[in-house]
Amino acid sequence: MVRRSAEIGNEGIALTDHADFSNYKFIIGSLLSEKREMEDDWEIEVLVGVEITHVPPRKIDKLVRMAKAEGAEIILVHGETIVEPVLKGTNRVSVMNEDVDILAHPGLIEAEEVCLARDNGVALEISSRRGHSLTNGHVASLAMKYGADLVIDTDTHSPEDLIDDEMARKVLLGCGLDIGDANDVLNYAKKNFGR
């Protein structure tokens, strides 16, 4: 994924495999041990983290703390997408935690949760992934209305899921952003997670 991402012109990639209590140490540890090699070999910035996935809401804060302690550089939480049976309350707990960087595919997130995301510095994902992208317009509309940060993400599971800036811009325009706001979203990750 790192090599292919560099090949299409991306300057950085966040590796955030699906994590729960059974595998977060393995994910973070194995990626951190190879991070410098990947960056040197492919001349791309690599962020190591996790996407906390299908964890009961009452346990999300605990896993966020544990992942941070293991060295996670970026933490996503798998939000209440409309295409998977994510437990209600996942979005709310995630946007209340200042150590969560991104609420991925938040589905039909509520206005109050968008305001909590804004207040706690949790970015909301606009996804290029089929299925998760069905609510991009809703997420973008509320984020723009209430001033929450947005980030474009691929939720890459295989090389075909990777996109370049041109396609990312199209996804952002497709969910209702104007060109200026789309460019701001494209620059969000570099500004907040880049070197």
C-alpha positions as CSV (number, residue, x, y, z in Angstrom):
1,M,0.0,0.0,0.0
2,V,2.8,2.4,0.9
3,R,4.6,1.8,-2.4
4,R,1.4,2.1,-4.5
5,S,0.4,5.2,-2.7
6,A,3.8,6.8,-3.4
7,E,3.6,5.8,-7.0
8,I,0.3,7.7,-7.6
9,G,1.9,10.9,-6.1
10,N,0.7,10.9,-2.5
11,E,3.0,12.5,-0.1
12,G,1.8,10.5,2.9
13,I,-0.3,7.5,4.0
14,A,-1.9,6.6,7.3
15,L,-1.8,2.8,8.0
16,T,-4.8,2.2,10.3
17,D,-5.9,-1.4,10.2
18,H,-9.2,-2.4,11.9
19,A,-8.4,-2.8,15.6
20,D,-10.0,-4.1,18.8
21,F,-8.5,-5.3,22.1
22,S,-7.2,-8.5,20.5
23,N,-4.9,-7.0,17.8
24,Y,-4.1,-3.4,18.5
25,K,-0.6,-4.1,19.9
26,F,0.3,-6.3,17.0
27,I,-0.9,-3.7,14.4
28,I,0.9,-0.7,16.0
29,G,4.1,-2.6,17.0
30,S,4.7,-4.3,13.6
31,L,4.1,-1.1,11.7
32,L,6.2,1.1,14.0
33,S,9.1,-1.3,13.6
34,E,9.1,-0.9,9.8
35,K,8.0,2.8,9.6
36,R,11.4,4.3,9.0
37,E,12.3,1.7,6.3
38,M,9.0,2.3,4.5
39,E,9.6,6.1,4.5
40,D,13.2,5.8,3.4
41,D,12.4,3.2,0.7
42,W,9.5,4.9,-0.9
43,E,10.0,8.6,0.1
44,I,6.6,9.0,1.6
45,E,5.5,9.9,5.1
46,V,3.9,7.0,7.0
47,L,1.6,7.5,10.0
48,V,1.0,4.4,12.1
49,G,-2.3,4.0,13.8
50,V,-5.5,2.1,14.2
51,E,-9.1,2.2,13.2
52,I,-11.0,1.1,16.3
53,T,-13.8,-1.0,14.8
54,H,-16.9,-2.6,16.3
55,V,-15.8,-1.9,19.8
56,P,-18.7,-1.3,22.3
57,P,-19.1,2.4,22.9
58,R,-18.4,2.0,26.6
59,K,-14.9,0.6,25.8
60,I,-13.8,3.0,23.1
61,D,-12.1,5.4,25.5
62,K,-10.1,2.6,27.1
63,L,-8.9,1.3,23.8
64,V,-8.0,4.8,22.6
65,R,-5.8,5.2,25.7
66,M,-4.2,1.8,25.2
67,A,-3.5,2.5,21.5
68,K,-1.9,5.9,22.3
69,A,0.3,4.2,25.0
70,E,1.5,1.7,22.4
71,G,2.6,4.6,20.2
72,A,-0.3,5.1,17.8
73,E,0.3,8.3,15.9
74,I,-3.2,8.6,14.5
75,I,-6.5,7.1,15.8
76,L,-9.6,6.7,13.8
77,V,-12.9,5.2,15.1
78,H,-15.2,3.3,12.7
79,G,-18.3,5.4,12.9
80,E,-22.0,4.6,12.5
81,T,-22.0,4.0,8.7
82,I,-25.3,3.0,7.3
83,V,-23.9,-0.1,5.6
84,E,-22.6,-1.9,8.7
85,P,-24.2,-2.8,12.1
86,V,-22.1,-0.3,14.2
87,L,-23.6,0.1,17.7
88,K,-25.5,3.3,18.4
89,G,-23.5,5.6,20.6
90,T,-20.2,5.0,18.8
91,N,-20.2,8.4,17.1
92,R,-21.0,10.3,20.3
93,V,-18.3,8.6,22.4
94,S,-15.8,9.1,19.6
95,V,-16.4,12.8,19.1
96,M,-16.2,13.5,22.8
97,N,-12.7,12.0,23.0
98,E,-10.0,14.6,22.2
99,D,-7.5,11.8,21.5
100,V,-9.5,10.5,18.5
101,D,-8.2,12.2,15.4
102,I,-10.9,11.1,12.9
103,L,-14.4,9.7,13.1
104,A,-14.5,7.5,10.0
105,H,-17.7,7.1,8.0
106,P,-20.0,8.7,10.6
107,G,-23.1,7.9,8.6
108,L,-26.2,9.9,9.6
109,I,-24.3,11.8,12.3
110,E,-26.5,14.2,14.4
111,A,-25.9,18.0,14.5
112,E,-25.0,17.8,18.2
113,E,-22.3,15.2,17.5
114,V,-20.9,17.4,14.8
115,C,-20.6,20.3,17.3
116,L,-18.9,18.0,19.7
117,A,-16.5,16.9,17.0
118,R,-15.7,20.6,16.3
119,D,-15.2,21.4,20.0
120,N,-13.0,18.4,20.6
121,G,-10.9,18.6,17.4
122,V,-12.2,15.4,15.9
123,A,-12.3,15.5,12.1
124,L,-15.2,13.9,10.3
125,E,-14.4,11.7,7.3
126,I,-15.6,12.1,3.8
127,S,-15.1,8.7,2.3
128,S,-14.3,7.5,-1.2
129,R,-15.2,4.0,-0.2
130,R,-18.3,2.5,-1.8
131,G,-21.1,2.2,0.7
132,H,-19.6,4.5,3.3
133,S,-19.7,7.3,0.8
134,L,-23.5,7.2,0.6
135,T,-23.8,9.8,3.5
136,N,-20.9,12.1,2.4
137,G,-23.4,14.9,1.5
138,H,-25.0,14.7,4.9
139,V,-21.7,14.8,6.7
140,A,-20.3,17.6,4.6
141,S,-23.4,19.7,4.9
142,L,-23.5,19.5,8.7
143,A,-19.7,20.0,9.1
144,M,-19.8,23.1,6.9
145,K,-22.9,24.4,8.8
146,Y,-21.3,23.9,12.3
147,G,-17.6,24.5,11.5
148,A,-16.3,20.9,12.1
149,D,-13.2,19.8,10.3
150,L,-13.4,17.4,7.4
151,V,-10.8,15.0,6.1
152,I,-10.9,12.9,2.8
153,D,-10.2,9.3,3.4
154,T,-10.2,6.2,1.2
155,D,-10.7,3.4,3.8
156,T,-8.3,1.4,1.5
157,H,-8.7,-2.3,1.8
158,S,-6.9,-3.1,-1.4
159,P,-4.7,-1.2,-3.9
160,E,-7.7,-0.4,-6.2
161,D,-9.1,1.7,-3.4
162,L,-6.2,4.2,-3.4
163,I,-6.9,7.6,-5.0
164,D,-4.9,10.6,-6.0
165,D,-5.6,14.3,-5.3
166,E,-7.6,14.7,-8.5
167,M,-10.1,11.9,-7.6
168,A,-10.2,13.1,-4.0
169,R,-11.2,16.6,-5.2
170,K,-13.9,15.0,-7.3
171,V,-15.3,13.1,-4.3
172,L,-15.3,16.3,-2.3
173,L,-17.0,18.3,-5.0
174,G,-19.5,15.5,-5.4
175,C,-20.6,15.8,-1.8
176,G,-21.4,19.5,-2.2
177,L,-18.3,21.3,-1.3
178,D,-17.1,24.3,-3.4
179,I,-13.6,24.2,-4.9
180,G,-12.1,26.4,-2.1
181,D,-13.6,24.2,0.7
182,A,-12.5,21.0,-1.2
183,N,-8.9,22.3,-1.4
184,D,-9.0,23.1,2.3
185,V,-10.1,19.5,3.1
186,L,-7.3,18.2,0.8
187,N,-4.8,20.2,2.8
188,Y,-6.2,19.2,6.2
189,A,-4.2,16.0,6.6
190,K,-0.9,17.6,5.6
191,K,-1.5,20.6,7.9
192,N,-2.5,18.5,10.9
193,F,-0.6,15.2,10.5
194,G,2.2,16.0,8.0
195,R,5.8,16.8,8.7
